[in-house]
Amino acid sequence: MVTKKWVSALLLVQLCCVGCGLCGKVLVWPCDMSHWLNMKIILEELMARGHEVTVLVPSHNYIIDHNKPSTPNFKVVSVPNDGERAKNLLNEFLDEAITGMSKLSYWQSAIKLQELVLQSTGDVKFLCENVVYNQTLMKNLKETNYNVMIIDPVMPCGDLVAELLAIPFVHTLRTSIGSKLERYCGKLPAPPSYVPVPMAVLEDKMTFQERLKNLMLSLFYDLWLQQYDVQIWDQFYSEALGRPTTLCETVGKAEIWLIRTFWDFEYPRPYLPNFEFVGGLHCKPAKPLPKEMEEFVQSSGEDGVVVFSLGSMVTNLTEVKANLIASAFAQIPQKVLWRYKGKTPATLGANTRLYDWMPQNDLLGHPKTKAFVTHGGLNGIYEAIYHGVPMVGIPLFADQPDNIAHVKAKGAAVDVNMNTMTSADLLRALRTVINEPSYKENAMRLSRIHHDQPVKPLDRAVFWIEFVMRHKGAKHLRPAAHDLTWFQYHSLDVIGFLLACVATAIFLVTKCCVFSYQKFGKNGKKRKRD
């Protein structure tokens, strides 16, 4: 009897291993904050399929908790005194985002965002050095024989680790600043005539002035604004690999790019075979709410509820701004659930409750939810799309204005400016989204598109990761553009050759005509005179 049980267990494990692609080993280079929430979902699914997952993390994190007992094996890289500096950088960034960035012009805010990103270059490089120059760690990683590495390329160095270990790797991201990683490193086509530059807050159908702005922004990103301190990283990558290379060349060696959007959100545009859409992979059906919260929601009657959150990073507001928002909420008949840790606003209405934390997905999936007031983070937007909830956007920084612009273009949202809005502006936006049926209809249309896929986004993401594991890469999907220089890619050498041929032909024809005129024209005139 015992023997039969063991045989059954062994067969079950073997079947599991066959189904998951021989239960491989996965190494992970994550990025903290909301990026980790998406990565974590993928890793949990990989582990459920029998894969062994190891995550490389620095000793200080915000959301990634490596101290908790968990299935992933966390390899903690000690980075002395990184916690305080990282915390100060984050606080500075949030202060700028909430009180300063939306007052600036697009160009100024882009430059400011770049400055804040570049300030962290030294810290990320220090972390990278503590990994690639740690001989004991690198030897251990090499001997483990990982089958694939999953990387968030927004934080450099993961691709360098994969290159040093000779592991095929997969990227997962929403977009980089100006889409530079995707366009230059991934060779993704982006015609500026109808593909808006990320964070330009433009639609795909542009007027002449908008196309001019888009082209200028594209040149601005390409020629002046840097994603990282490129020279530092190019030099570091070259030293670590022992040969001349660049960050972009190494990033571009990714087998698959998993893009965390889908056509319910994106504008139609050209993509490459090794780019796959997995937007909304973290979304799931709503679960029952906690008892007290459910009672509050049910007390709203036919009016329903509004859910408000500025995400996990922004937990506080200025007193003036908090009172302005609370005043607008107090004037609507709906009950409001607001995620907020700051001082209770003096204008808070009886219809509004404050929560340190809310089960956002479950609230958005509740039948009584009428609208979602959001900062425009992609995770929250996709939960709203998944459940068909119209939105009021209050974007703050980075890709958030662009995210809201996408949903607004689809007719499922309106937006207000955090720094210039009045209580009346927010109230008007709320009433528009709640009372005009078109917003709910468009939100439900996006929801139907999202659900109408042959393969769920999470299954698609896991499939391509396992595909890379099974085939030791996906080189057959990688375009030949990676093997061309920039002038070959744009056919400048061919155009130059053709122009030279045309110029040579014109020169020869001109010379022949001049010669013919000089030889025969003058002789003819001479004969006539004779």
Protein Blocks (a to p, Z undefined) as FASTA:
>chain_A
ZZmmmmmmmmmmmmmmmmnoopaaddddddehjllmmmmmmmmmmmmnopacdddddfbd
fklcckbccfbdcdddddehklmmmmmmmmmmmmmmmmmmmmpcfklmmmmmmmmmmmmm
mmmmmmmmmmmmmmklmmmmmmnopabdcddfkbghjlmmmmmnopacddddfbdehhlm
mmmmnopacdfklpccehklpafbdcfklmmmmmmmmmmmmmmmcfbafklmmmmmmmmn
opacdfklmmmmpfbdcdfbdfklmccddddfkbccfehklgccdddddfklmmmmmmnm
mnopadddebjklmcdcfklmmmmmmmmmmpcbdcddddfbdcdfklcfkbccdfbdcfk
lmmmpmklmbdcdehiaklmmmmmmnopacddddfbhjlmmmmmmmmmnopaccddfklp
cfklmmmmmmmmmmmmklmmmmmmmmmmmmmcfbdfklmmmmmmmmmmmnopafklpcfk
lmpcfklmnommmmmmmmmmmmmmmmmmmmmmmmmmmmmmmmmmmmmmZZ
